[in-house]
């Protein structure tokens, strides 16, 4: 599972799975086990704003910190995403 960064943000790794690259650009936040079932999932828009699809086990404070981090680093994260996927930013339903 490719990680966006080697360090944790608010206690969680930020990553994506190779099987999910058919979806719009998104970020999972998980502990060291990197399991989707307890992970939060954020879809990322072209301005860095996020839509939480699943909060997993994260608290409101942790979600907010990760959203702020994604907003600051979303271009860098998107470049990593593009190494694996041709899908673009989330545009909603």
C-alpha positions in Angstrom: 0.0 0.0 0.0 1.7 3.2 -1.1 2.0 5.8 1.7 1.9 9.5 0.8 4.5 10.1 3.5 6.7 7.9 5.7 5.6 9.7 8.9 2.3 9.8 10.7 -0.2 12.7 10.8 -2.2 12.9 14.0 -1.1 9.4 14.8 -2.1 7.9 11.4 -0.4 6.9 8.2 -1.8 8.5 5.0 -2.0 6.0 2.2 -4.0 4.5 -0.7 -4.4 1.0 -2.0 -3.5 -0.2 -5.5 -6.9 -1.7 -5.9 -8.6 1.7 -5.3 -6.8 3.7 -7.9 -9.9 3.4 -10.2 -11.7 5.9 -7.9 -11.1 9.7 -7.6 -8.1 10.9 -5.7 -8.5 9.9 -2.0 -6.6 9.4 1.2 -6.9 6.7 3.8 -5.8 7.4 7.4 -4.9 4.3 9.4 -2.7 3.1 12.2 0.3 0.9 11.6 -1.9 -2.0 10.5 -3.1 -0.2 7.4 -6.4 -1.9 7.5 -9.3 -0.3 5.6 -11.9 -1.4 8.1 -10.7 1.0 10.8 -9.4 3.6 8.5 -10.9 7.0 7.7 -11.3 7.8 4.0 -11.1 11.3 2.5 -11.9 12.2 -1.1 -9.9 15.2 -2.2 -11.2 18.1 -4.3 -9.1 20.1 -6.7 -8.7 22.9 -4.1 -7.5 20.6 -1.3 -10.8 20.4 0.5 -11.9 16.9 1.6 -15.1 15.0 1.8 -15.1 12.3 4.5 -16.5 9.1 3.2 -15.7 7.0 6.3 -14.4 8.3 9.7 -13.2 4.9 10.8 -12.0 5.0 14.4 -10.7 8.6 14.2 -12.0 11.3 16.6 -13.3 14.7 15.3 -10.0 16.3 16.4 -7.9 13.8 14.4 -10.1 14.1 11.4 -9.8 17.9 11.5 -6.0 17.7 11.8 -5.7 15.3 8.9 -8.0 17.5 6.8 -5.8 20.5 7.5 -2.7 18.6 6.6 -4.2 17.4 3.3 -5.2 20.9 2.5 -1.6 22.0 2.9 0.0 19.1 1.1 -2.6 18.0 -1.5 -0.6 18.9 -4.6 2.4 16.9 -3.4 0.0 14.0 -2.5 -1.7 14.2 -5.8 1.6 13.9 -7.6 2.2 10.7 -5.7 -1.3 9.5 -6.6 -0.7 10.2 -10.3 2.3 7.8 -10.3 -0.3 5.0 -9.9 -3.6 6.3 -11.2 -5.1 8.3 -14.1 -8.1 9.3 -12.0 -8.3 13.0 -11.0 -9.7 15.0 -8.1 -13.1 14.3 -6.5 -16.0 16.3 -8.1 -18.8 14.9 -6.1 -21.9 13.0 -7.1 
